[in-house]
Amino acid sequence: MTGPIASNFAEHAQNDAGAPALVWQGERISYGDLQKMVAAADADLAGLGLPDDRPVGIRAKKSPQAIALILACLGQGRAFLLPSIELAADTLDALFSQASVSRFSCRRTTPTVA
């Protein structure tokens, strides 16, 4: 993993996998479990064949999967744009167009190309 946030997370997940990383809707998610989500998001990103020179646009509700996707982007050294999901579709389209993003949505399981 590249970058201080991604590498610090990976190190902590390796050294203390059972420690709680976050609490989501009353459920504790360990660093080890979050690391598994990050690995899955990392593989999904790699499999999409997105251009390296363009930011990734993430339209996601707050969730552990969204956090994992952000950590995967950071780990790959990918720039990303994370706008509010409350934005109107035309505003979001204009924002993503201006930023020349490769975009996709984050669902509860895996991201898909939008």
C-alpha positions as CSV (number, residue, x, y, z in Angstrom):
1,M,0.0,0.0,0.0
2,T,1.2,3.5,-0.8
3,G,0.6,6.7,1.1
4,P,0.7,7.2,4.9
5,I,-2.9,6.6,5.6
6,A,-3.1,3.3,3.5
7,S,0.2,2.0,4.9
8,N,-0.6,2.9,8.5
9,F,-4.0,1.1,8.1
10,A,-2.3,-2.0,6.6
11,E,0.3,-2.1,9.3
12,H,-2.3,-1.8,12.1
13,A,-4.5,-4.4,10.4
14,Q,-1.5,-6.8,10.3
15,N,-0.4,-6.1,13.8
16,D,-3.8,-6.0,15.6
17,A,-6.4,-7.6,13.2
18,G,-8.9,-8.2,16.0
19,A,-9.0,-4.6,17.3
20,P,-12.1,-2.6,16.4
21,A,-11.5,-0.4,13.4
22,L,-15.0,1.1,13.3
23,V,-18.5,0.7,14.6
24,W,-21.2,0.7,12.0
25,Q,-24.9,0.7,13.0
26,G,-24.0,-0.9,16.3
27,E,-21.7,-3.5,14.8
28,R,-18.0,-3.5,15.5
29,I,-15.8,-4.2,12.5
30,S,-12.3,-5.3,13.2
31,Y,-9.2,-4.1,11.3
32,G,-8.9,-7.6,9.9
33,D,-12.4,-7.6,8.6
34,L,-12.0,-4.1,7.1
35,Q,-8.7,-5.2,5.6
36,K,-10.6,-8.1,3.8
37,M,-13.0,-5.5,2.5
38,V,-10.1,-3.3,1.3
39,A,-8.6,-6.3,-0.5
40,A,-11.9,-7.0,-2.3
41,A,-12.3,-3.4,-3.3
42,D,-8.7,-3.3,-4.4
43,A,-9.2,-6.3,-6.6
44,D,-12.5,-4.8,-8.0
45,L,-10.7,-1.5,-8.8
46,A,-7.8,-3.4,-10.5
47,G,-10.3,-5.5,-12.5
48,L,-12.1,-2.5,-13.9
49,G,-9.2,-1.4,-16.0
50,L,-9.6,2.2,-15.0
51,P,-7.1,4.7,-16.4
52,D,-4.3,5.5,-14.0
53,D,-4.2,9.1,-14.9
54,R,-7.8,9.9,-14.1
55,P,-9.4,10.3,-10.7
56,V,-12.0,7.8,-9.6
57,G,-15.5,9.2,-8.8
58,I,-17.1,7.5,-5.9
59,R,-20.8,7.9,-5.3
60,A,-21.4,6.0,-2.1
61,K,-23.5,6.2,1.0
62,K,-21.5,6.1,4.2
63,S,-20.7,2.5,4.9
64,P,-17.8,0.2,5.8
65,Q,-17.6,-0.8,2.1
66,A,-17.2,2.9,1.1
67,I,-14.4,3.3,3.6
68,A,-12.8,0.2,2.2
69,L,-13.1,1.6,-1.3
70,I,-11.5,4.8,-0.2
71,L,-8.6,2.9,1.5
72,A,-8.2,0.8,-1.7
73,C,-7.9,4.0,-3.8
74,L,-5.4,5.4,-1.4
75,G,-3.5,2.1,-1.4
76,Q,-3.3,2.2,-5.2
77,G,-2.3,5.9,-5.2
78,R,-5.4,6.8,-7.1
79,A,-6.9,10.2,-6.9
80,F,-10.6,10.1,-6.1
81,L,-13.6,12.4,-5.9
82,L,-16.1,11.7,-3.2
83,P,-19.1,14.1,-3.6
84,S,-22.2,14.2,-1.5
85,I,-24.7,11.6,-2.6
86,E,-27.3,14.4,-2.1
87,L,-26.2,16.2,-5.2
88,A,-28.7,16.3,-8.1
89,A,-27.8,14.0,-11.0
90,D,-27.1,16.8,-13.4
91,T,-24.8,18.6,-10.9
92,L,-23.0,15.3,-10.2
93,D,-22.6,14.6,-13.9
94,A,-21.2,18.1,-14.5
95,L,-18.8,17.7,-11.5
96,F,-17.5,14.3,-12.7
97,S,-17.2,15.6,-16.3
98,Q,-15.2,18.7,-15.2
99,A,-12.9,16.5,-13.1
100,S,-12.5,13.9,-16.0
101,V,-13.2,11.1,-13.6
102,S,-13.6,7.3,-14.1
103,R,-16.7,6.8,-12.1
104,F,-18.6,4.0,-10.5
105,S,-21.0,3.4,-7.6
106,C,-20.3,1.7,-4.4
107,R,-23.0,-0.7,-3.2
108,R,-23.1,-2.9,-0.1
109,T,-20.9,-5.5,-1.8
110,T,-18.8,-4.5,-4.8
111,P,-18.5,-1.4,-7.0
112,T,-19.8,-1.4,-10.5
113,V,-19.0,0.8,-13.4
114,A,-21.5,3.6,-13.8
